[in-house]
Amino acid sequence: MFHINEDYLKLPGSYLFSTIAKKVNAYQSANPDKELIRMGIGDVTRPLVPAIIDSLHKAVDEMADEKTFHGYAPDLGYEFLRHTMAENDYRARGCDIKDDEIFISDGAKSDSGNIQEIFAKDSKIAVCDPVYPVYVDTNVMAGRTGTYDPNTEKWSDVIYMPCTKENNFMPEIPKENPDIIYLCFPNNPTGGSITKEELQNWVDYANKIGAVIIYDAAYEAYISTPGIPHTIYECEGARTCAIEIRSFSKNAGFTGVRLGATVIPKDLKSGDTMVHSLWARRHGTKYNGAPYIIQKAGEAVYSEEAKKQIGEVISYYMRNAKVVYEGLKEAGYDVYGGIDAPYIWMATPDRMTSWDFFDYLLKEANVVGTPGSGFGPSGEGYFRLTAFGSYENTVRAIDRIKKL
Ligand SMILES: *Cc1c(COP(=O)(O)O)cnc(C)c1O
């Protein structure tokens, strides 16, 4: 007789975005004449750039010829992509990362979710609060988070590092030492970035206490402020304490194509055991890692032509971010983010709860955003808007909000 893994059953209620979808559908069916503008979901909307499309077509054609056909990809991913990433993302920035320290995957979500399986079941995790929900959820499913308190919306065995306007959305070193520290910068949902000095403090702390940092760099391409680190390996000592997770989704528009990578330096060890050699046994590998065609498209992301075209897409989104940020400011809201990330994070007015403000915006402005409380307990009283919509809709949404 089969039984369910009880840790799966501990995940509270429904997923944030399904609750939003239900509310939006209910409102739309009751008000079919209203035109909703969606500024909630963290998915890109612009098409893949021509340089990427060309490389996809070429790779598809290679699959039609027995001389250039490709079957299973190699375990770590193709050398052409790992080498290009190591050169462009790391060595060009002075970071010592070797080609064979990069593992290609089908995206950051699966890697950031699966990586915890390497570590002991009794590891204590620390997370920024609020943050991308995958880190906590996957640790819940792994049975690592203790019990859930619906009043505080916290797990008993998770160390929450509040990121609020009081601390400029920067996590502080926790009082209790964690074993695994999840950091995500630029951050989803706050849009905040971390300075090199601040990140260096985390690296020094992790090395001192023997913790591992899992650094999610999904929004690295959006960094516009000079001096903000693009990778944790810009910090001295990161090779002995940090894993970095990268994605082609938000920078190059691969959310539907699927491509990511995880960097594990060979110096990251527990006793004599290299984490690197363990990740070689991860889920995915040949079977649901990224296909040849997609890895070729990933390589093309680094061509001069693609860089230019992708740069234009990012500028398009960041022009939206500016419209949202400045529009909300003008309307008198307390606004953050939007400079090094495609997310604008705002405090709800008059201490409204995040969900009350969600309902208010939906009904009064017909704008759909994301309640901050969905990203962690310290997100209560905040709200996220994204820059991924069309420019026209972004301008219209902000005009509607300004008129409230
Ligand atoms: C969107 C997002 C991801 C997911 O990336 P995929 O490569 O599409 O799986 C990972 N981390 C953060 C913080 C994200 O916002």
Boltz pocket constraint, residues with backbone or C-beta under 6 A from the ligand:
constraints:
  - pocket:
      binder: B
      contacts: [[A, 42], [A, 106], [A, 107], [A, 108], [A, 109], [A, 110], [A, 112], [A, 132], [A, 184], [A, 186], [A, 188], [A, 216], [A, 218], [A, 246], [A, 247], [A, 248], [A, 249], [A, 250], [A, 254], [A, 255], [A, 259], [A, 260]]
      max_distance: 6.0
